[in-house]
Amino acid sequence: MNEAEHINTVSGPVHGQVLQARTVTADTIVLHAPEHRVPVPRQLPPPARTWVDRAEELARLDRLLITAGPTRVVVTGLGGIGKTGLAVRWLDAHHDRHPDGVLYVDLNGWSGHPPPATPQVLAGWLRALGVAVDDLPGEAAELVALYRTVTADKAVAVLVDNARSAEQVQPLVPATARGTILVTSRHRLAGLAIAGFRHLDLDCFPAATGAALLAGLLDEDRQPLGEDLLHALATRCHGHPLALTIAGAHLAAHPRRDPARLITRLTHLAEASAALDPHELSVEGVLQMSYEDLDATTARLYRSLAEHPGAEFTAEPLATGLDVPISAVDRRLGRLVEANLVTETGDERYRLHDVLREHVQALADQDDQTERLTVRRRMIEWYLRRAAAADKVINPFPRRFSDVYADLDTGVFDDAKAALDWADTERPNLLAAQQVAADQGWTELVYQFGEVLWNPLRPNYTAGELVSSQFLGANAAADAGHILEVVCRTRQGFGETNLGHHEAAVASCTIAVERAAEVGDPWLQSGALSTRARAHLKADDPHAALPDLQRALDIAEEMNDARSIALRHRRLGETALHPKIADARLAAHHLRLAASMFAGIDDGIGHARTVQHLARALTLNGQAAEALSELAAIEQAVHDYGSVGYLADLCTVLGEVHAALGDTAEAHRRYGEAIDYYTAAGPGADKSKAAVLDRRAALGQPTA
């Protein structure tokens, strides 16, 4: 037989290596696949373009590296002194001593951003070190234990940047005796001494080193500065690296200016501020000089950054706050970037160094305070309006109560996914904006934020933030006697349920039920009853949920509100699925009614979410094949919506259905997708993720 007669015939998917055979007939073939190699993590940020060697400090780190035991160092010094730059350079030069990887995290110590949660940091590091997503525990203490186990025999390096306290650092210390951990902080973090940390204190540069740094910042085609001028300027900057960098940027941007003029200006500032510490003066003086070199409009933009609620920003809220065109702000942000007064963090996103933030605040304190409040309020209102637009795109159906929804431009978002993505990126700013409004006593804005942030926060496991936002909104609405108190109390109860605070959830919803009855609003009363029933259901008491749900349904039917009726039937279906009731036929009855009503009002995501519950009911009733067909019809709609939480829930149900059909390979795959989505959703999804991990473990190994 010649080679042309050897033909493979395979029915079904093939995973792994291919065998040469005459005829193979099988539904699925799973063979040993090549080992998946996880790349060695090298997570350090890129080194600065300009570097002046700190020979003494680097030599000390070298000596510590060759001593017995792990290398543990806290690098301390003033803001802007170059702590991170030194750590990155040294670790990069010694990556051969850490063949198992280099890990990095910025704890945002003085940035205005909240620090990343320790479980998120550890989960990311463990994945980078090759731990499978489905092997990650859900509890923080277990993550720490696994991290120490994994690193115990590895030669790894860790850079923990911008730490404020020893308590932040302790869970991040690897257990290895062959590894290195560097921590940067403005504080000495004395509490780490007991764990064997040494200290490396950075000071400002001597004049000669500062002059070399300045020379490196200047363009090659610029007329070179004499050594005397460079030394004089470095001395005037007191050798502070950030001050030197900004002064160098100033000289590079103005190649025709006399550098002696720059020194004169700094000397004048020093004489006017003689009481300051020299290191503080070096930064303050250079910043003031750079500020004074700005044109009036750019200087106003720089000062306005003090009014922005968060650490990162884009041009639009600034333009609104100042009441100028966005194009003008874009141009002037470019000038601030060139002057090293603002840093680009992404596509058209910016932030201030924390030292610069202090300077901006001091300048703004000298402005007219009434004008400052006007600018601040405009920025807060911009975030409110944009969040309201996102809210309407994410879920256009519910009744709204705030004036902010009038004349909204929802065209800024192409679809719900784009709106959710924007809200997730801007979440720190949105929450900060509501808090600023509360601090200023802008009561109306506070409770309107409570309403507009509901849909952006609800789908993606931000229950703690959701509760905080609704709590602020409810209290503000109560102070104003506004009906949104009922809405926010109800939604606060929803969030408390997600946190597992069932008694608090019931209490909050009970207040909402009573307030709704007082104001005579049946729509709100029905919603509050349904949410209280959800709290009972999650507290494992479905029988307590039923009276509230029946009453909520009766009210909805009296109003003839199709969406409210659909929501109540969906909740009744969920309740009938509870193991203490487990009436699959009753559940399917309510869920089919709900699905039909959602489809009738063209609520695609409401319909899809209901079908997921219906699939569970059908599977429980022995109709798993029908359940799979129902889920196939709505899978694309959930993907298009873009909520990781909703995607995780869908994949979980698909895993359950495939398991019921005996297809353990596909069940494993779907559970794996769910675990990935829950991981991406963050710590708020830990309980749901743990449940899926248990289901997947119970399946055993997938069959061929």
N, C-alpha and C positions, 0 to 999 in steps of 0.2 A: 504494500500500500504506500503510495507516495504522500508527501506532506500536504498536498492540496486536499486530500480526502479527510484530513483531521479537522473536524468542525465541532465547535462547542455550541450546545443549545442549552440556555439557562432560562428558567421561568422564575421571575421575581427578582428582587434586588440582591446584589452581591456586595458584601462588605469585607475588605481585607484582600489578601493576595489571591491571584487567580491560578487555578490548576489547569494543566493541559489534560484533556480527556476527550473521549469521543462524544458522548451525550450525557448531560447532567440535567436532571429534572428535579426541581425543588422550589418551594415557595420562597424561602429565604436561606441564603448561605452566609454564615458568619465564620470567617477564618481569622487566624492570628494576624493582626495588622502590625506594621512596623511600629516600634516604640516611639511614642510622642516625646520629643525632647523639649523641655521647658528652657527657654533662654535664661542665662545667668542674669539676674537683675543688676542694672547699673543705673540707679535712679538719681544720681547727683544732678543738680542744675548745671548748665554750662558755666565755665569759669569766666570771669570778667575779661573784657578785651585788653585792658591795661592792667599790668601787675607790677608792683615794686616788691622785690623779694624781702620778706621778713626773715632774714637768715637766722637770727637768734631764736625766734619763736619756732621756726621749722625744725631747727636742730634739737630743741627741747622735745618736740613731739617725736622726732626720730629716736631719741634716747628712751622715751617712754615705750615706744613700740617694741624695742628689743629686750625690755625687762620681762621677768617671768610673770605669767598671769595675763589676764585680759588688759587691754589698754582702755582706760576710761578717763576722759578729760572733759572739764567744763571750760569753755572758752568765753571769757567775760570781757566787758568793756562798754564804752559809751555807744549809744545809737549811732550808726553810720561809721563806726571805727574800722570795719572790715572783718568782723568775726566770721561771717559766712564765707567770704572770699578766701580767707586763710584755710578754713576747714575743707572747702571744696578742692583747693589747690593741693593740699597735703594728701587728702584721700585719693585724689586722682593720680598723684605721683606714686602711690603705694598700692594700687589696685591688685598688683601681683601677689601681695600678702593676704589678699582677701578673695581667693578664687571662687568662693561660693556666693559672692554677690555683695553689692553695696545698696543699702536701703536709705530712704530719705523721707522726712516729713517736716513741714513747716507748721508749728503750733500757733502762729499768728499772735505772738505774745503782746505786741504793742501796735498792732496794725488796725485795730477797730473791728476786725473780723472775729467771730467766735472760733475757738480752736476746734479742729476736727475731733470727733468722738474717738476715744481709745479703741473700742471694738472695730470701728471702720478702718482705722490705721492698721491694726493687727491683722484683720481679715485680708486687706490688700497686700500686706507683706507676706503673709502665709501663701496666698495665691501666687505671688511672684517667686516664692521659694519652692513651688511645685506641689503644694497641697491642693487636692481637688476641691472644687467648690462644695460638692456634696459631703465632704469630710469636715467642713468647718462647723464647730459647735455654735449654738445660738447665744449662750451665756458668756458675759464678759470674762468672768473668772476662768471659764474653760478655755477661752481663746488665749488668755495669758499663759495658762498651763501648756497648751499645745505649742505656742510660740517658743516657750522655753525648751520644750522637748525637741522641736525641730532644729533649733539653733544650738543645741547642746554640743554637737560634734562638728559644727561648721565653722569655717574661717570666714566670717562675715564682718562687714563694717556697717555701722549705723550712724547717720547724721540726724540729730534731733535739733531743729533750728528754732530759734526764738521761743524758748521755754520761759515761762514765768515762775514755775514752782518745781520743787523736787518731786512732788506728788504726781505731776504730769509725766515725768520722765521715768519713774520707777517701773511701771509695767512694760516699758519699751526696751528695757535693758536685756540684751540677749544673754543666754545662760552659758555661752561658750567661753572657754579659757583661751581660745586661739583668736578671738575676735577683737574688734575695736568699736567703741561708741564715743563720738564727740557730741557734745551738747553746747549750743551757743545761747547766751542769755546776757541781759544787762545786769542780772543779779548773780551773786556768787553761788546760790543754791547750796548752802552749807549742808542741807539735809542729805545730799548725795555723798558726803564724805564717808559716811558709814558703809556705803557700797563700794568704797575704794576709788572714788573719783579724785583726780588731781585737778589743780586749777592752773589755767594759763591766762594771765591778764594782759590784754592788749592796750597799748598806749598810743598816743599820736606819734607821727613820724618826726624824726629830727629834720632840720632844714635841708640837708643834702638829699635825704631820701624823698622828702616832699618835692624838692626841685626836680628830681628825676621823674616822679610821677607826673608833674605838670608837663615836662618836656614830652613824655609819652602820649599825652592827650592832644598835642598840637599837630596839625596837619604838616606833612612833609614839605609842601610848597609854601608854607608860611615863612616869612623872614625869621630866622632863629633868634630867640631871646638870649641875651647874655646871662652868664652864670649869676652875676650879681642881682639881676632883676628876678630871676627864678628863685634864688635864695630869699630875696626880700619878700616876694609874694608868699612863698612857703612859710616863712616866719610869721607874716601877717595872718595867715590862716591857722597858725599854731599847729601846723602839721596834721590837722584833722582830715582824714581821707575823703569824707563826703564834701567838706568845704573845698578841698583841693580839686575834687572832681568837678564841682560846679564852677569854680573859678576857671579851670581849664576849659570847660565848655563855653564859658563866656568869652575867653580869649579866642577860641577856635571859631566862634560865631561872628566875631568882630575882628578880623585879621588886620584891619587898618588902624585900630585904636592903639594908643600908647599904653603899654602895660603899667607904666609908672602912674598913670591916672587911676588905674584900678587899685594900686597900693595906697595912693593918697586917700581914696574914698574909704577904704577899709580902716586906715589909720584914724580918719575922722569919726567913723562909727565906734572905734575902740575908745577914743577919748570921750565920746558921749555916753558910753556904757561901761565906764571903768570899774563899776562895782561887780560886774559879772565875773564868774569863773572864766579863766582864759579858754578852756575847752568849749564852754558854752558860747563864749564870744566868737570863737573861730567859726562855728556854724552860723550863729545868729548874724554875725557881720557879713559873711558871704551871702547868706540868704537875703539879707536886707539889700545888699548891693545888687544882687541879681534881680530882686523885686523892683528896685528903683530904676533899673535899666529897661523895664517893660514899658510899652506904651500904655496909655491910660485905660484903654478898653481891655487889654490883656490883663492888666493889673486888677481891674475890677472882677474879671473872670476868676483869677487866682484867689482873690479874697472870698468870692462867692462859694468856693469849695467848702468853706467852714459851715455853710448852711445845708449841705447835702447830707441826707440821713445816714448813708452807709459809706463804707470804705472804698468800694469800687463804683465807677460811674461811667455813663455815656454822655454824649453831647446833648441829647434831647431834654432831659430834666433841667440841665444847666441853662439851656436856651430859654426854656419856659420861665425859669426863675428870674432870669435877667430881662425877659421880654425882648429878646433879640433873635435874628434868624439863626437857624441851626448852622448854616454855612459859615457864619461869622464865628461861632463857637468852635467849629471844626478847625478853622484856620488858626485860631488862637491857642487851641489845645496843642496843635503842632508846634507852635512857638514855645509853649511851656515844656514840651517833651525835649525840644532841642536844647533848652536851658537846663535840662535835668531837674526841673521843678515838678514834673509829673512823669509817671512811668506808664508805658503801655503794657497791659496785661493780656491782651487778646485783640481780636478784630474790633477796632473802634471802642475798646474798653480801656479804662485808665484807673490808676490809683495814686495816692500820695504816700510817700515814705512817712512813717509815723513822726519822724523829726520835723518833716515839712508840715505835717498837720498841725503841730504845735505852733509853728511860725504863722501859718494861715489864721489860726484862731486868734493869736495875739494881734495880728493886723486887723482882723474883722472886729475885734473888740473896740477899735478906735473909730469904727464907722457909725453912721447914724443908725441907732438901734431899731427905729421904726421901719426904716428901709430894709434892714436885715430881716426883720420878721416878715415883711412883704415877700422878699425873695424866698425865704424858707417856706412860707405857706404855698407859694406858687409851685415849688418843687414837690411838696407833699401832695398837692392837688393833682399834679401831673401823674404821680404814681397811682393815685386813687383812680383817676380816669382810665389810665392804661390798664390797670388791674380789672376795672369794671368791664372794659372791652374784652379782655381775655376771658373773664367770667362768662360773658354772654356767648362767646364762641365755643367755649368748653361745654356749656349746657344752656341752650337758649330757652328752655321750657319753663322753669319755675317762675312763679310770681316774684316780682321785685318791689322794693319799698323805698329805695333811695332816689333822690333827685339826680344823682350822678349818672343814672342810666339814660337820662334824656339826651337826645342828639349825640349819641356816641358814634365814633368812627371805628366800627369793628373790622373795617377793611385792612387794618394794619396786620391782621393775622390771616394766613391763608386757610387754616383749618384748626381743629381742636388740638392736634399734636403740636403745631407751631405755638399756639397759645400756652399749652402746658410747658413746653420747653422754655419759653420766655419767662413764665412765672417761676419755674424752678431756678433759672439763672438769677433772677432778680429777687428771690425769696428773702435773702437777708435785708435788702433795701426796703422791700414792702413791709416786713415786720418792723424794721427800724422806723419807717415812716409813720406807722400807726402809733408806735411808742412816742415818737416826737410829738405827734398830734395830742396824745394824752398828756405829755409833760407840759405842753403849751396851753392846755385847757381848751383845745379846739374840739369840743364835744361832738359836734355834728360829724366831723371828719372821722372821729374814732369809731363811732357806731357804723358809719358807712363802710369803713375798712372791714369791720366785722362781717358785713354782708358780702362785699366783693371778693374777699379772700377765701370764702367757703369752698367754691368749686376748684380753684387752683390748688388749695392745700389738701383737700379730702382724698383724691385718688392715690396719692403717692407716699403714704406712710409717714406723715408729718403730724402725728396725733398730738404730740406735746405742743408744737407751735400752733396747731389749730385750736387747742383748748385755751392757750394764752390769748390768742387773737379774739376768740369769741367771748372770753371773760372780760377783756377790755371793752369790747363792743356792747355787751349786755349791761355792764355797769354805766357806761356812757349813755346808752339809750334809756336806762332807768332814771338817771339824773335829769334827762331831758323830757321824760314822760313820753318817749317815742315807742311805737309798736314794735320796732326792731328788737326791743328787749326780749320779746317772746321768741323771735327767730334765733337770736344769738344764744339764749338759754337752751333752746332745743338742740342747736348745733354743738354747744358746749357739752351737752349730755352725750351726743354722738361720739365726740372725741374722747370723753372720759371712758366710755365703753371700750373704745379701741385701746386705751391704756390699761384696761382691766380694772378700772375704778368703778365698779358697778353700783355701789351705794351712792357715790357722788353723782353718777350719771342719772340714777333714778331721782335723786333730790333735785337736780337741775331741771330735769324734764317735768317734774311735778310742779315746780314754780312756773314753768312755761305753760302747762295745762291750765293752771289757775289764772294766770295773767290773760291767757287767750279767752277764757270764759268771761273775765271781767270786762274786756274790751269788746266782747261779742263778735269775735272773728272765728267762724267755724273752720275755715281753711287752716289757720294756724293751730287750732285746737286739735284737729285731726292729725296734723303732722307731729305735734308734741306727744300725743298718745301713742302714735306708731313708733316714735323714737324711744319712748319709755318702754314699750313692749320689746324693742330690740335689746335694751339694757337687761331686761328680765331674761330674755332668750340667751344672751351671751353669759349671763350668770347661772346658766344651767337650770332655769326655772320656766320652761315653756308654758306651763299651765297658768302661771301668773301673767304671761304675755297675752293670752287669748282674749280676756275681757277687754283689755285696752285696744286690741286689734279689731275686734268686732265693733266696738263703739266708734273707732276711727273710720271703719268702712261704712258704717251707717251714716256718719256725718258727711263723708265724701259722696255717697249716693244721694243724699238729700241736696247737696250742692250741684249734683250732676257734673262733677269735675272729673273728666275721663282720666287724666294723668294721676290724680289723687286716688281714684278707684284702682287703677292699675298698680300703683305703689302698695296699697293696702293688701291687694290680692297677692302680690309678690311676697310681702312679709308673712301673710298667712301660710303661703306655700312653704317658706323657709321654716316656719314654726312646726308645721306638720312633718317636716323631715327630721326634726330633732329626735335623737335616739329614744327619748322618754315618750314620744308619741309614735314616730316611725310609721305614719300612715301614708304610704307612697301614692295611693290612688287619690286621697284627699289633696295631697301636695300637688300632684299633677293637675288636678282640677283647677285649683287656684292659679297655678303658674301658667296654664294654657290661657286662662282668661286674661291674666296680666300681659302675657306676650302678645296676644291679639290686640289688646287695647294700645300697647306701646307702638305696635306696627301701625295701628289706625291713626295715631297722631304723629307718625313719622319720627318717633324718638328712637333712632337706631341703636344708640348705646344702651338705653333703657331696655329695649327689646333683647339685645345681646346678653345683657347681664341676667335677665330673667330666664333666657334659654339655658344658661349654665346651671341654674338651680333646677330647671325642668329636666335636664340631662341626668342629674343626680336622682331625681324622683323616678325617671324611667329605668335607670340602672337598678335601683332598689326594687323595682317592680318586675325585674327580669327582662327588660326591654333595652338591653345595652346597645344592640345594633341600631335601633331607632334613635337612641340617645346620640350615638356617633354621627348619624346623619343630621340631626338637629344642630350639633356643634359645628359640623363642616360648613353649614350655611351661614354661620355668624362669625367664623374665625377671622375673616378678612376685616370685618367691621371693627373688631377689637384691636387688630393690628393698626388699622388706620387711625384709630382714636389716639393711640400712643401712650396710654398710661401703663407704666411698668407694673403697677399693682393689679390692674385689670388683666394684663397679659399673664401675670403669675397665676391668678385665680383660674383663668381659662386653661392653662397648661396643666394645672392641678386636676381639674375636672376631666380633661382628656386622659390624663394618666389613670384616674380611677376607672374610667369607662374601658380603656384598653386592658386594664388588669382584670376587670370583670369578664371581658371577652377571652381571657387566657393568653393575650398577646403581651407577654412580659417584656419582650425586647422593646416594643413601642411604648409600653408603660414606663419603663426605665428612661427612655429618651425624653418623654414628655415631662416626667418628674424632674429630670435633669434641667430641662428648660425652665420649669417653674422655679427651681432652686436658684438658677442664674438670675432670673428676674427679681426674686425676693432679695437676693444679695445686692443687686443694683439698687433696690428700693431703700436699703439702709437698715439701721437697727430697729426701726419701727416695725419691720416685717419679720423680726426674728422668730416670733411664736408661730406664725404661719409657715415659715421656712422649716422650723423644727418638726412640725406636723408632717410636712411632705417628706422630710428625711426619714421619719419613722415609717411612713407608708412605703417608701422605696426600699428600705431595709427589710421590711416584712415580705417583699416580693421574692427575695432570694436572687440568685443570679439569672440573667436573661437566658432564655432557651434558644437554641439554634433553630 
